[in-house]
Amino acid sequence: MIKLRLKEMLDEREISVYKLASLMGLKNPVILYPYYHDRVQNYNKKTLEKLCEALRCDLDEILKYTHDPPPKSEMHGVVEEKN
């Protein structure tokens, strides 16, 4: 499972979503809400690039891979394998 750490990063740096949007050159922070709340299904390459540039970080600081399965609430249409 891939986990977005954007909320944690902004909290650590004491940056609001509005400030981040401004740093990214966005007029409206709405596009960032799915990233902030870790609800993105398909990551936009350009958005990830802008996030890294604005936060001056590497992609692996924003995205983390874990072997933990996603919560049931996030498994829309996913069929679980049975052993």
N, C-alpha and C positions, 0 to 999 in steps of 0.2 A: 504494500500500500504506500502511496506517495502522500506525504504530509506537507502542507504549506505552513511555513513558520512566519508568515508576514505579520500577523497580529502580535506575536511574541517579540519580533524584531522592532516593531514600531513602539511597543510598550517599553522595551529596554532602552530605546533611544529617545523616548518621550516625544515622538512625532505623531501627529494626528493624520488621519486619512486625508483630510483636506490639505495639509501641508505637503504630504507625499504627492498628491495629485498636482499641486503647484510645482513641486520639484521636477515632476515628470512632464510638465508642459500641458497638463490636462486642465480644462476649464471646469469639468464636473467630475467629482470623485466616484460617481455611481459605478463606473467600469471596474473600480477596485474592490467593491464590496464582496463579490464572490471570492476574490483572492484573499481578502482580509478574513473572511469567515470560513476559509478552506472548503469552498463549495464548487470549485472549478472541476469540470469533467475533461475539458480539452484546453490545454494551456496555449495561449497565444505567444508565439516566439517574440514578437516585437514588444509585447507587454512585459515579458520576463526580462528582456534586455533593458528596457527603460527602468524597471524596478531595480535591477542590479546597478545601473548607472546612478540613479537617484540616491540609493542607499550606500553606494560605494562598497559593494560586497560581491562575492562570487555566488553563482547560482546554487551551489551546494549548501550555502548558508540559508537560502530561502526554501529550497525543496529538500526534504529528507525522505529516504526510503526506509521503510520498516517492514519486517516480516509478519507483523501483526495483521490479521484480517481486518477489513473495514467493519465498522459497526453495522448491524442489520439494517439500520435506518438509511444507510448509504448504499445498500446493495440492490438498487433498482434494476431489475431485469437480469441480475447475475445469478447463474445457476451454480450452486455449491456442489463440489465433487464429493462423492461418498466412497469410502474405502471398502 
